Amino acid sequence: MPSGLDVIIVSFNTRALTLAALASLFNARPAGLRRVFVVDNASTDGSAEAVHTSFPAVDVLALPTNLGFGAANNQALRRAEAPLVLLLNSDTVVPPGALDTLVERLEATGAVAAGPRLADAEGRPEVSFGRMLSPWAELVQQSRVRAARRSSASARRRIDRLLAAERDVDWVSGACLLVRRDAALAAGFFDERYFLYEEDVDFCAALRARGGRILFTPRATVTHLVGRSGRPTDAGGASHYDRSHLAFYEKHRPAWAPWLRLWLRLRGRGIR
C-alpha cells in the first residue's frame, strides 16, 4: 500500500450530501488516509460551518466566490501532500473496502489515475469512462448512457459486458478519481477555463499526454447519487455545459469547433 492518501471533496450547497459523503468516507477507513479537504464554493446553506462542527479534523477551505469544480479542486491539490489524492464528489457514498481496492489496482497496474465502477442508490450502473471526446465518440457515449438508463434485458446485458472488464481508458469520471499527486502536478492540475463539465476529460488528457495510463476498474464500486452534487441541471447548467464543451473542442478539436458553435447557434444556444 502507498504511504498516504489525501481526499478532496468540492461542495456547493450540498450540506446534507457532503456530511453523508464524509461519514461514509470515515466509516470506510481507507488505509493510509492522511488529510481530508472540503472545498466549499461559497455555499449559502451553511455547508462549511456544518463540516467544521461535525468533522473538526477535516480541512475546510471556504471560498469567498464560486470558482467552479476544477478550480476548487486545484485549491486543495496545491495543499495536498500525500502521494495519492482522491477527488470525490459530495454526492457519493463510499462503501468499506472500495477505496483500498481502488488504490491497490492503481498500484498493481502502474496507472497514474483510476476510477471505480459507479452506481446509483438502486445499484444501476453509470457509464463513467470513455474515449477522448470527438463527434463520433460522443455519439457512442450517448448511446451507452441511454442504454444504462433502460430497464430492458438486452440493454442491461450490453452495459454489464461493457463494465465487466478492467481496462485502460481515455478518461474516468471526476466524481471519484484517484490520481498520483506528482502526475497531477506535472499535468498542471485542472485547466480552470472549465467552470463546470469536461474538466475531468481534459485533466485525463493532460495526464495521458505525459505518458500516463488511466484505469477503469470494476473491482471497486462507489455509489454516485447522480445530479445531486450541485452541478446545475437548469438553463444555467446547460450554459455551463455548452461553454465547457466548446472550450474543449477549441483546445483539442479546433477543426470541429466552428461546427459546434454553429450547431449551438442553430439551437438558440449561441455563445459569445
Backbone as CSV, one residue per row, in Angstrom:
resi,resn,N_x,N_y,N_z,CA_x,CA_y,CA_z,C_x,C_y,C_z
1,MET,0.845,-1.198,0.000,0.000,0.000,0.000,0.875,1.241,0.000
2,PRO,0.389,2.345,-0.589,1.189,3.564,-0.635,1.299,4.193,0.746
3,SER,2.154,5.192,0.839,2.416,5.787,2.144,1.381,6.812,2.562
4,GLY,0.421,7.128,1.725,-0.582,8.083,2.156,-1.587,8.449,1.089
5,LEU,-2.758,8.861,1.550,-3.859,9.251,0.679,-4.524,10.491,1.237
6,ASP,-4.678,11.518,0.410,-5.486,12.691,0.731,-6.767,12.631,-0.092
7,VAL,-7.850,13.152,0.463,-9.153,13.153,-0.214,-9.655,14.579,-0.318
8,ILE,-10.187,14.923,-1.496,-10.732,16.262,-1.744,-12.194,16.138,-2.139
9,ILE,-13.055,16.868,-1.438,-14.475,16.947,-1.780,-14.821,18.406,-2.033
10,VAL,-15.382,18.693,-3.191,-15.862,20.040,-3.509,-17.354,20.091,-3.235
11,SER,-17.788,21.109,-2.500,-19.208,21.225,-2.171,-19.765,22.559,-2.647
12,PHE,-21.029,22.519,-3.001,-21.754,23.746,-3.345,-23.215,23.551,-2.986
13,ASN,-23.607,24.097,-1.847,-24.992,23.998,-1.367,-25.482,22.557,-1.283
14,THR,-24.615,21.678,-0.783,-24.973,20.260,-0.628,-24.655,19.814,0.804
15,ARG,-25.119,20.565,1.752,-24.769,20.328,3.157,-25.018,18.876,3.582
16,ALA,-26.233,18.388,3.412,-26.562,17.037,3.866,-25.762,15.984,3.109
17,LEU,-25.633,16.152,1.796,-24.880,15.191,0.994,-23.416,15.176,1.383
18,THR,-22.838,16.367,1.586,-21.428,16.443,1.956,-21.176,15.756,3.287
19,LEU,-22.049,15.983,4.262,-21.902,15.326,5.564,-22.031,13.811,5.429
20,ALA,-22.952,13.366,4.576,-23.126,11.926,4.369,-21.909,11.327,3.672
21,ALA,-21.356,12.033,2.697,-20.160,11.551,2.000,-18.995,11.419,2.976
22,LEU,-18.817,12.425,3.833,-17.737,12.375,4.816,-17.942,11.231,5.805
23,ALA,-19.182,11.042,6.254,-19.461,9.952,7.186,-19.112,8.602,6.563
24,SER,-19.480,8.412,5.299,-19.174,7.148,4.631,-17.665,6.978,4.462
25,LEU,-16.973,8.070,4.172,-15.520,8.006,3.996,-14.832,7.576,5.291
26,PHE,-15.201,8.200,6.398,-14.554,7.856,7.660,-14.989,6.481,8.160
27,ASN,-16.220,6.077,7.846,-16.651,4.721,8.201,-15.880,3.669,7.390
28,ALA,-15.541,4.002,6.159,-14.802,3.077,5.301,-13.362,2.898,5.771
29,ARG,-12.809,3.940,6.417,-11.463,3.895,6.975,-10.427,3.378,5.986
30,PRO,-10.265,4.040,4.831,-9.256,3.580,3.867,-7.856,3.643,4.466
31,ALA,-7.033,2.677,4.120,-5.679,2.607,4.649,-4.874,3.822,4.190
32,GLY,-4.058,4.346,5.088,-3.154,5.426,4.716,-3.803,6.781,4.593
33,LEU,-5.058,6.922,5.032,-5.734,8.210,4.912,-5.016,9.255,5.772
34,ARG,-4.631,10.360,5.149,-3.929,11.421,5.871,-4.833,12.623,6.120
35,ARG,-5.171,13.325,5.058,-5.952,14.554,5.206,-7.179,14.488,4.316
36,VAL,-8.239,15.103,4.800,-9.463,15.251,4.009,-9.744,16.743,3.886
37,PHE,-9.907,17.185,2.651,-10.225,18.578,2.373,-11.662,18.679,1.885
38,VAL,-12.391,19.663,2.379,-13.657,20.061,1.774,-13.468,21.485,1.273
39,VAL,-13.619,21.653,-0.033,-13.515,22.979,-0.638,-14.934,23.445,-0.914
40,ASP,-15.363,24.470,-0.181,-16.741,24.933,-0.305,-16.797,26.142,-1.232
41,ASN,-17.573,26.003,-2.299,-17.674,27.034,-3.337,-18.704,28.099,-2.976
42,ALA,-18.465,28.779,-1.856,-19.329,29.893,-1.426,-20.782,29.453,-1.257
43,SER,-20.975,28.310,-0.608,-22.334,27.834,-0.343,-23.081,28.799,0.575
44,THR,-24.393,28.812,0.431,-25.242,29.657,1.284,-26.096,28.829,2.233
45,ASP,-25.830,27.522,2.292,-26.645,26.638,3.131,-25.932,26.204,4.417
46,GLY,-24.826,26.863,4.749,-24.101,26.516,5.964,-23.249,25.271,5.857
47,SER,-22.900,24.874,4.639,-22.117,23.653,4.447,-20.783,23.707,5.180
48,ALA,-20.045,24.800,4.993,-18.714,24.895,5.596,-18.790,24.813,7.113
49,GLU,-19.729,25.533,7.697,-19.877,25.533,9.155,-20.272,24.144,9.665
50,ALA,-21.150,23.468,8.930,-21.590,22.135,9.349,-20.436,21.139,9.336
51,VAL,-19.590,21.232,8.326,-18.432,20.333,8.266,-17.479,20.629,9.421
52,HIS,-17.226,21.913,9.680,-16.386,22.301,10.819,-16.895,21.676,12.116
53,THR,-18.199,21.721,12.315,-18.800,21.236,13.559,-18.790,19.713,13.646
54,SER,-19.190,19.047,12.575,-19.355,17.597,12.607,-18.054,16.833,12.389
55,PHE,-17.131,17.432,11.640,-15.873,16.755,11.323,-14.711,17.729,11.533
56,PRO,-14.368,18.016,12.768,-13.342,19.023,13.043,-11.969,18.681,12.481
57,ALA,-11.709,17.416,12.191,-10.412,17.038,11.636,-10.289,17.351,10.146
58,VAL,-11.390,17.668,9.507,-11.376,17.964,8.072,-10.874,19.383,7.839
59,ASP,-10.022,19.535,6.831,-9.556,20.864,6.421,-10.609,21.496,5.519
60,VAL,-11.261,22.533,5.989,-12.303,23.205,5.216,-11.719,24.466,4.584
61,LEU,-11.819,24.536,3.258,-11.415,25.729,2.519,-12.693,26.412,2.054
62,ALA,-13.096,27.451,2.761,-14.331,28.166,2.432,-14.001,29.301,1.478
63,LEU,-14.362,29.140,0.214,-14.031,30.126,-0.805,-15.035,31.277,-0.783
64,PRO,-14.576,32.508,-1.031,-15.489,33.660,-1.000,-16.403,33.736,-2.208
65,THR,-16.010,33.075,-3.303,-16.836,33.038,-4.515,-16.817,31.620,-5.081
66,ASN,-17.786,31.323,-5.923,-17.858,30.015,-6.568,-16.871,29.986,-7.734
67,LEU,-15.797,29.239,-7.579,-14.754,29.176,-8.608,-15.023,28.108,-9.666
68,GLY,-16.001,27.244,-9.413,-16.215,26.128,-10.325,-15.514,24.878,-9.816
69,PHE,-15.784,23.757,-10.463,-15.325,22.454,-9.980,-13.816,22.291,-10.079
70,GLY,-13.250,22.511,-11.238,-11.820,22.298,-11.424,-10.980,23.235,-10.589
71,ALA,-11.309,24.517,-10.597,-10.537,25.499,-9.833,-10.629,25.230,-8.343
72,ALA,-11.776,24.785,-7.861,-11.918,24.458,-6.444,-11.043,23.260,-6.077
73,ASN,-11.033,22.236,-6.927,-10.145,21.097,-6.680,-8.690,21.542,-6.644
74,ASN,-8.326,22.466,-7.512,-6.945,22.944,-7.550,-6.532,23.582,-6.234
75,GLN,-7.472,24.262,-5.563,-7.163,24.889,-4.288,-6.627,23.861,-3.289
76,ALA,-7.242,22.693,-3.264,-6.795,21.648,-2.335,-5.631,20.847,-2.891
77,LEU,-5.595,20.631,-4.203,-4.473,19.897,-4.792,-3.145,20.585,-4.493
78,ARG,-3.160,21.915,-4.448,-1.934,22.652,-4.149,-1.509,22.474,-2.691
79,ARG,-2.447,22.105,-1.827,-2.148,21.922,-0.414,-1.906,20.463,-0.042
80,ALA,-2.387,19.552,-0.863,-2.240,18.123,-0.574,-0.761,17.732,-0.633
81,GLU,-0.403,16.770,0.201,0.990,16.324,0.253,1.139,14.816,0.107
82,ALA,0.068,14.072,0.247,0.146,12.617,0.127,0.456,12.225,-1.315
83,PRO,1.083,11.083,-1.517,1.417,10.663,-2.889,0.195,10.356,-3.748
84,LEU,-0.913,9.988,-3.107,-2.147,9.724,-3.837,-3.216,10.699,-3.365
85,VAL,-4.019,11.176,-4.312,-5.115,12.093,-3.995,-6.381,11.559,-4.644
86,LEU,-7.445,11.510,-3.854,-8.744,11.085,-4.373,-9.641,12.300,-4.499
87,LEU,-10.162,12.535,-5.698,-11.171,13.558,-5.935,-12.529,12.878,-5.819
88,LEU,-13.366,13.385,-4.933,-14.617,12.698,-4.602,-15.762,13.693,-4.612
89,ASN,-16.815,13.396,-5.356,-17.997,14.258,-5.357,-18.679,14.271,-3.996
90,SER,-19.371,15.361,-3.728,-20.133,15.436,-2.484,-21.364,14.539,-2.522
91,ASP,-21.772,14.075,-3.700,-22.949,13.201,-3.796,-22.548,11.743,-3.993
92,THR,-21.510,11.331,-3.262,-21.071,9.945,-3.319,-21.176,9.310,-1.940
93,VAL,-21.253,7.979,-1.940,-21.211,7.182,-0.716,-20.148,6.115,-0.931
94,VAL,-19.193,6.056,-0.006,-18.048,5.158,-0.156,-18.244,3.909,0.696
95,PRO,-18.396,2.745,0.096,-18.541,1.513,0.886,-17.189,1.088,1.470
96,PRO,-17.188,0.390,2.581,-15.939,-0.128,3.136,-15.187,-0.978,2.115
97,GLY,-13.894,-0.764,2.023,-13.049,-1.553,1.130,-12.920,-1.019,-0.279
98,ALA,-13.844,-0.154,-0.707,-13.824,0.294,-2.099,-12.562,1.090,-2.425
99,LEU,-12.190,2.013,-1.554,-11.014,2.845,-1.848,-9.722,2.051,-1.713
100,ASP,-9.665,1.126,-0.766,-8.479,0.277,-0.659,-8.292,-0.533,-1.937
101,THR,-9.389,-1.047,-2.489,-9.306,-1.798,-3.741,-8.878,-0.892,-4.886
102,LEU,-9.418,0.313,-4.941,-9.059,1.252,-5.996,-7.569,1.578,-5.933
103,VAL,-7.065,1.826,-4.735,-5.635,2.105,-4.563,-4.797,0.895,-4.976
104,GLU,-5.223,-0.287,-4.554,-4.471,-1.499,-4.886,-4.377,-1.709,-6.384
105,ARG,-5.471,-1.447,-7.111,-5.453,-1.650,-8.558,-4.589,-0.582,-9.250
106,LEU,-4.612,0.651,-8.759,-3.735,1.685,-9.309,-2.273,1.273,-9.143
107,GLU,-1.919,0.817,-7.934,-0.537,0.421,-7.665,-0.144,-0.807,-8.480
108,ALA,-1.046,-1.782,-8.586,-0.726,-3.033,-9.269,-0.516,-2.836,-10.762
109,THR,-1.237,-1.899,-11.350,-1.176,-1.709,-12.794,-0.211,-0.604,-13.224
110,GLY,0.234,0.229,-12.275,1.125,1.326,-12.635,0.430,2.492,-13.291
111,ALA,-0.891,2.534,-13.224,-1.627,3.663,-13.805,-1.359,4.927,-12.993
112,VAL,-1.570,6.087,-13.625,-1.404,7.352,-12.898,-2.731,7.835,-12.335
113,ALA,-3.837,7.321,-12.851,-5.163,7.686,-12.349,-6.085,6.493,-12.531
114,ALA,-7.090,6.420,-11.665,-8.026,5.295,-11.737,-9.394,5.730,-11.255
115,GLY,-10.407,5.125,-11.837,-11.784,5.364,-11.423,-12.492,4.043,-11.206
116,PRO,-13.400,3.971,-10.224,-14.128,2.739,-9.950,-15.400,2.649,-10.795
117,ARG,-16.083,1.562,-10.640,-17.440,1.439,-11.155,-18.331,2.338,-10.306
118,LEU,-19.151,3.153,-10.937,-20.105,3.998,-10.234,-21.508,3.452,-10.439
119,ALA,-22.301,3.476,-9.382,-23.687,3.014,-9.466,-24.542,3.906,-8.596
120,ASP,-25.822,4.040,-8.951,-26.710,4.888,-8.160,-27.196,4.142,-6.922
121,ALA,-28.070,4.785,-6.166,-28.514,4.209,-4.896,-29.256,2.896,-5.071
122,GLU,-29.827,2.668,-6.263,-30.530,1.411,-6.542,-29.614,0.374,-7.174
123,GLY,-28.347,0.716,-7.334,-27.397,-0.218,-7.918,-27.296,-0.164,-9.426
124,ARG,-28.007,0.769,-10.063,-27.928,0.883,-11.517,-26.604,1.513,-11.913
125,PRO,-25.855,0.893,-12.819,-24.507,1.366,-13.123,-24.508,2.631,-13.967
126,GLU,-23.428,3.366,-13.833,-23.194,4.582,-14.611,-22.033,4.314,-15.569
127,VAL,-22.137,4.801,-16.784,-21.025,4.699,-17.728,-20.073,5.853,-17.416
128,SER,-19.052,5.556,-16.628,-18.219,6.606,-16.032,-16.827,6.685,-16.632
129,PHE,-16.688,6.225,-17.861,-15.421,6.327,-18.584,-15.730,6.399,-20.071
130,GLY,-14.729,6.725,-20.873,-14.975,6.791,-22.298,-13.728,7.117,-23.087
131,ARG,-13.951,7.329,-24.378,-12.875,7.720,-25.279,-12.758,9.233,-25.308
132,MET,-11.610,9.704,-25.747,-11.379,11.136,-25.894,-12.505,11.751,-26.727
133,LEU,-13.020,12.905,-26.294,-14.173,13.497,-26.960,-13.890,13.810,-28.417
134,SER,-14.824,13.431,-29.230,-14.884,13.751,-30.659,-16.345,13.588,-31.030
135,PRO,-16.769,14.074,-32.180,-18.177,13.882,-32.551,-18.602,12.409,-32.514
136,TRP,-17.766,11.518,-33.056,-18.123,10.105,-33.072,-18.117,9.522,-31.659
137,ALA,-17.086,9.842,-30.867,-17.003,9.325,-29.505,-18.199,9.781,-28.673
138,GLU,-18.673,10.998,-28.910,-19.833,11.488,-28.156,-21.095,10.721,-28.528
139,LEU,-21.254,10.376,-29.806,-22.413,9.584,-30.211,-22.398,8.212,-29.542
140,VAL,-21.222,7.597,-29.511,-21.087,6.288,-28.865,-21.394,6.402,-27.379
141,GLN,-20.839,7.441,-26.732,-21.053,7.615,-25.299,-22.530,7.854,-24.981
142,GLN,-23.190,8.668,-25.783,-24.611,8.935,-25.561,-25.438,7.668,-25.708
143,SER,-25.062,6.817,-26.661,-25.761,5.547,-26.841,-25.593,4.662,-25.612
144,ARG,-24.396,4.642,-25.053,-24.140,3.835,-23.855,-24.895,4.378,-22.653
145,VAL,-24.918,5.684,-22.493,-25.617,6.298,-21.366,-27.109,5.992,-21.449
146,ARG,-27.674,6.098,-22.653,-29.098,5.774,-22.821,-29.366,4.313,-22.484
147,ALA,-28.464,3.430,-22.916,-28.648,2.003,-22.636,-28.593,1.734,-21.141
148,ALA,-27.727,2.451,-20.419,-27.603,2.248,-18.971,-28.872,2.662,-18.238
149,ARG,-29.645,3.556,-18.832,-30.875,4.033,-18.201,-32.071,3.153,-18.509
150,ARG,-31.943,2.261,-19.478,-33.068,1.408,-19.848,-33.194,0.236,-18.889
151,SER,-34.364,-0.326,-18.853,-34.614,-1.476,-17.986,-34.698,-2.781,-18.763
152,SER,-34.559,-2.732,-20.081,-34.683,-3.951,-20.881,-33.496,-4.877,-20.617
153,ALA,-33.741,-6.171,-20.754,-32.702,-7.172,-20.500,-31.529,-7.003,-21.457
154,SER,-31.817,-6.695,-22.720,-30.729,-6.553,-23.697,-29.842,-5.360,-23.371
155,ALA,-30.460,-4.263,-22.941,-29.669,-3.087,-22.571,-28.816,-3.383,-21.349
156,ARG,-29.371,-4.079,-20.360,-28.610,-4.416,-19.158,-27.423,-5.312,-19.498
157,ARG,-27.639,-6.279,-20.396,-26.539,-7.172,-20.783,-25.434,-6.383,-21.474
158,ARG,-25.839,-5.445,-22.342,-24.843,-4.632,-23.049,-23.984,-3.840,-22.071
159,ILE,-24.624,-3.199,-21.105,-23.887,-2.377,-20.143,-23.087,-3.250,-19.186
160,ASP,-23.635,-4.383,-18.779,-22.892,-5.284,-17.899,-21.608,-5.761,-18.567
161,ARG,-21.681,-6.077,-19.871,-20.476,-6.506,-20.591,-19.462,-5.366,-20.662
162,LEU,-19.958,-4.166,-20.908,-19.082,-3.002,-21.031,-18.340,-2.733,-19.728
163,LEU,-19.037,-2.901,-18.599,-18.469,-2.532,-17.298,-17.784,-3.694,-16.586
164,ALA,-17.772,-4.862,-17.200,-17.243,-6.043,-16.512,-15.721,-6.099,-16.509
165,ALA,-15.091,-5.480,-17.489,-13.656,-5.653,-17.668,-12.862,-4.445,-17.166
166,GLU,-11.793,-4.737,-16.434,-10.836,-3.696,-16.080,-10.057,-3.347,-17.346
167,ARG,-9.859,-2.044,-17.573,-9.227,-1.649,-18.839,-8.607,-0.268,-18.737
168,ASP,-7.679,-0.005,-19.649,-7.170,1.344,-19.833,-8.181,2.121,-20.667
169,VAL,-8.438,3.353,-20.271,-9.419,4.193,-20.963,-8.810,5.573,-21.166
170,ASP,-9.513,6.417,-21.912,-9.023,7.781,-22.122,-9.344,8.690,-20.947
171,TRP,-10.487,8.446,-20.288,-10.856,9.269,-19.133,-11.773,8.500,-18.208
172,VAL,-11.745,8.886,-16.943,-12.707,8.391,-15.956,-13.371,9.590,-15.294
173,SER,-14.534,9.381,-14.759,-15.326,10.466,-14.184,-14.633,11.105,-12.981
174,GLY,-14.726,12.433,-12.917,-14.211,13.171,-11.778,-15.035,12.993,-10.523
175,ALA,-16.154,12.258,-10.597,-16.956,12.005,-9.398,-16.186,11.187,-8.375
176,CYS,-15.277,10.337,-8.853,-14.405,9.549,-7.979,-13.168,9.210,-8.793
177,LEU,-12.134,10.007,-8.617,-10.940,9.887,-9.448,-9.711,9.876,-8.549
178,LEU,-9.003,8.765,-8.557,-7.765,8.619,-7.791,-6.590,8.947,-8.697
179,VAL,-5.674,9.794,-8.224,-4.562,10.224,-9.071,-3.291,10.321,-8.243
180,ARG,-2.185,10.042,-8.891,-0.888,10.252,-8.260,-0.621,11.759,-8.250
181,ARG,-0.288,12.290,-7.089,-0.161,13.736,-6.990,0.968,14.268,-7.858
182,ASP,2.085,13.539,-7.979,3.179,14.042,-8.800,2.771,14.124,-10.270
183,ALA,1.925,13.189,-10.714,1.433,13.230,-12.091,0.472,14.392,-12.285
184,ALA,-0.377,14.632,-11.287,-1.301,15.764,-11.367,-0.542,17.084,-11.400
185,LEU,0.517,17.178,-10.600,1.336,18.386,-10.583,2.014,18.601,-11.931
186,ALA,2.556,17.543,-12.511,3.215,17.656,-13.810,2.238,18.065,-14.904
187,ALA,0.983,17.649,-14.760,-0.042,17.995,-15.750,-0.585,19.401,-15.561
188,GLY,-0.208,20.058,-14.460,-0.704,21.405,-14.213,-2.054,21.453,-13.540
189,PHE,-2.447,20.334,-12.905,-3.748,20.242,-12.251,-4.871,20.494,-13.266
190,PHE,-6.025,21.003,-12.813,-7.166,21.198,-13.711,-7.015,22.512,-14.486
191,ASP,-7.425,22.473,-15.739,-7.488,23.678,-16.560,-8.703,24.476,-16.090
192,GLU,-8.465,25.664,-15.573,-9.543,26.423,-14.938,-10.424,27.186,-15.913
193,ARG,-10.207,27.004,-17.217,-11.144,27.611,-18.169,-12.495,26.884,-18.140
194,TYR,-12.511,25.649,-17.609,-13.755,24.893,-17.492,-14.358,25.174,-16.122
195,PHE,-15.454,25.909,-16.094,-16.122,26.171,-14.819,-16.815,24.917,-14.317
196,LEU,-17.441,24.211,-15.228,-18.213,23.016,-14.900,-18.338,22.175,-16.160
197,TYR,-18.100,20.872,-16.038,-18.184,19.897,-17.120,-16.904,19.879,-17.977
198,GLU,-16.569,18.695,-18.435,-15.438,18.382,-19.317,-14.076,18.527,-18.647
199,GLU,-14.025,19.047,-17.408,-12.721,19.242,-16.777,-12.031,17.916,-16.482
200,ASP,-12.805,16.866,-16.199,-12.190,15.579,-15.920,-11.620,14.948,-17.191
201,VAL,-12.326,15.096,-18.308,-11.827,14.568,-19.578,-10.538,15.288,-19.977
202,ASP,-10.531,16.605,-19.831,-9.351,17.395,-20.155,-8.186,17.034,-19.235
203,PHE,-8.455,16.856,-17.936,-7.415,16.508,-16.974,-6.795,15.158,-17.320
204,CYS,-7.622,14.177,-17.644,-7.106,12.865,-18.021,-6.289,12.951,-19.317
205,ALA,-6.706,13.819,-20.235,-5.942,14.001,-21.467,-4.549,14.553,-21.167
206,ALA,-4.475,15.477,-20.197,-3.179,16.035,-19.809,-2.299,14.977,-19.157
207,LEU,-2.897,14.097,-18.365,-2.133,13.007,-17.758,-1.621,12.046,-18.828
208,ARG,-2.466,11.718,-19.799,-2.060,10.795,-20.864,-1.001,11.411,-21.773
209,ALA,-1.055,12.724,-21.962,-0.078,13.394,-22.819,1.343,13.245,-22.271
210,ARG,1.462,12.976,-20.982,2.769,12.774,-20.349,3.078,11.296,-20.147
211,GLY,2.379,10.461,-20.882,2.648,9.029,-20.847,1.904,8.252,-19.789
212,GLY,0.983,8.901,-19.069,0.256,8.223,-18.011,-0.883,7.368,-18.532
213,ARG,-1.172,6.309,-17.789,-2.289,5.429,-18.120,-3.445,5.715,-17.179
214,ILE,-4.651,5.691,-17.740,-5.883,5.907,-16.975,-6.613,4.574,-16.884
215,LEU,-6.937,4.166,-15.666,-7.521,2.848,-15.438,-8.972,2.951,-14.991
216,PHE,-9.821,2.141,-15.611,-11.165,1.900,-15.083,-11.161,0.512,-14.480
217,THR,-11.600,0.401,-13.229,-11.668,-0.915,-12.602,-13.041,-1.157,-11.983
218,PRO,-13.709,-2.240,-12.384,-14.995,-2.595,-11.780,-14.831,-3.362,-10.472
219,ARG,-13.579,-3.584,-10.052,-13.358,-4.319,-8.801,-13.749,-3.475,-7.583
220,ALA,-13.822,-2.159,-7.774,-14.280,-1.258,-6.717,-15.539,-0.555,-7.204
221,THR,-16.531,-0.433,-6.345,-17.776,0.258,-6.684,-18.057,1.334,-5.643
222,VAL,-18.390,2.525,-6.118,-18.757,3.648,-5.268,-20.141,4.117,-5.689
223,THR,-20.980,4.443,-4.726,-22.330,4.925,-5.025,-22.261,6.399,-5.416
224,HIS,-22.912,6.735,-6.516,-22.952,8.111,-7.011,-24.411,8.517,-7.185
225,LEU,-24.825,9.462,-6.375,-26.202,9.962,-6.455,-26.240,11.033,-7.537
226,VAL,-26.297,10.596,-8.777,-26.046,11.444,-9.948,-26.933,12.672,-9.953
227,GLY,-26.311,13.825,-10.230,-27.046,15.064,-10.405,-27.379,15.787,-9.126
228,ARG,-26.857,15.299,-7.979,-27.228,15.916,-6.708,-26.052,16.588,-6.008
229,SER,-24.946,16.817,-6.744,-23.753,17.394,-6.139,-23.645,18.888,-6.353
230,GLY,-24.714,19.510,-6.805,-24.666,20.945,-7.027,-24.336,21.309,-8.462
231,ARG,-24.179,20.304,-9.326,-23.989,20.591,-10.736,-25.365,20.882,-11.320
232,PRO,-25.603,22.112,-11.745,-26.959,22.508,-12.117,-27.475,21.779,-13.339
233,THR,-28.777,21.512,-13.310,-29.426,20.858,-14.436,-30.423,21.783,-15.121
234,ASP,-30.489,23.051,-14.686,-31.404,24.004,-15.293,-30.730,24.711,-16.465
235,ALA,-31.296,25.838,-16.902,-30.730,26.566,-18.032,-29.305,27.017,-17.743
236,GLY,-29.046,27.392,-16.479,-27.695,27.785,-16.119,-26.707,26.656,-16.297
237,GLY,-27.141,25.444,-15.923,-26.291,24.282,-16.106,-26.020,24.003,-17.568
238,ALA,-27.044,24.151,-18.419,-26.853,23.954,-19.853,-25.855,24.956,-20.411
239,SER,-25.905,26.179,-19.912,-24.965,27.200,-20.365,-23.538,26.826,-19.976
240,HIS,-23.350,26.353,-18.736,-22.019,25.916,-18.306,-21.530,24.766,-19.189
241,TYR,-22.431,23.827,-19.471,-22.043,22.686,-20.300,-21.636,23.146,-21.690
242,ASP,-22.437,24.008,-22.304,-22.130,24.468,-23.657,-20.787,25.193,-23.708
243,ARG,-20.520,26.038,-22.730,-19.260,26.778,-22.710,-18.066,25.835,-22.548
244,SER,-18.199,24.877,-21.650,-17.106,23.928,-21.446,-16.926,23.023,-22.662
245,HIS,-18.026,22.607,-23.246,-17.990,21.755,-24.433,-17.250,22.468,-25.567
246,LEU,-17.611,23.722,-25.794,-16.967,24.490,-26.851,-15.499,24.740,-26.526
247,ALA,-15.202,25.065,-25.275,-13.805,25.295,-24.878,-12.970,24.038,-25.104
248,PHE,-13.552,22.873,-24.822,-12.836,21.620,-25.031,-12.517,21.416,-26.514
249,TYR,-13.508,21.644,-27.366,-13.277,21.455,-28.799,-12.286,22.481,-29.344
250,GLU,-12.333,23.704,-28.858,-11.372,24.719,-29.306,-9.956,24.341,-28.897
251,LYS,-9.809,23.671,-27.780,-8.486,23.273,-27.298,-7.995,21.984,-27.955
252,HIS,-8.873,20.990,-28.073,-8.448,19.662,-28.511,-8.879,19.284,-29.923
253,ARG,-9.986,19.852,-30.403,-10.511,19.520,-31.734,-10.843,20.819,-32.481
254,PRO,-9.851,21.676,-32.719,-10.148,23.009,-33.261,-10.850,22.992,-34.616
255,ALA,-10.635,21.962,-35.418,-11.290,21.907,-36.728,-12.803,21.740,-36.582
256,TRP,-13.233,21.134,-35.481,-14.654,20.908,-35.258,-15.328,22.036,-34.493
257,ALA,-14.548,22.903,-33.870,-15.125,23.938,-33.009,-16.096,24.866,-33.740
258,PRO,-15.785,25.341,-34.963,-16.758,26.208,-35.649,-18.083,25.509,-35.916
259,TRP,-18.030,24.213,-36.194,-19.269,23.478,-36.447,-20.081,23.331,-35.175
260,LEU,-19.409,23.124,-34.054,-20.119,23.051,-32.782,-20.742,24.403,-32.445
261,ARG,-20.002,25.470,-32.670,-20.540,26.803,-32.403,-21.776,27.066,-33.273
262,LEU,-21.730,26.661,-34.554,-22.875,26.844,-35.451,-24.068,26.021,-34.982
263,TRP,-23.808,24.773,-34.561,-24.889,23.908,-34.089,-25.557,24.510,-32.874
264,LEU,-24.776,25.053,-31.947,-25.344,25.686,-30.762,-26.173,26.900,-31.131
265,ARG,-25.679,27.681,-32.097,-26.418,28.876,-32.530,-27.747,28.489,-33.159
266,LEU,-27.753,27.430,-33.981,-28.983,26.985,-34.627,-30.012,26.488,-33.609
267,ARG,-29.535,26.028,-32.470,-30.420,25.561,-31.418,-30.774,26.670,-30.427
268,GLY,-30.390,27.899,-30.764,-30.702,29.012,-29.903,-29.845,29.076,-28.671
269,ARG,-28.657,28.480,-28.736,-27.752,28.426,-27.584,-26.400,29.004,-27.964
270,GLY,-26.423,30.107,-28.702,-25.189,30.741,-29.119,-24.360,31.220,-27.939
271,ILE,-23.048,31.112,-28.066,-22.128,31.528,-27.005,-21.260,32.648,-27.539
272,ARG,-21.225,33.744,-26.796,-20.408,34.876,-27.215,-18.969,34.718,-26.727
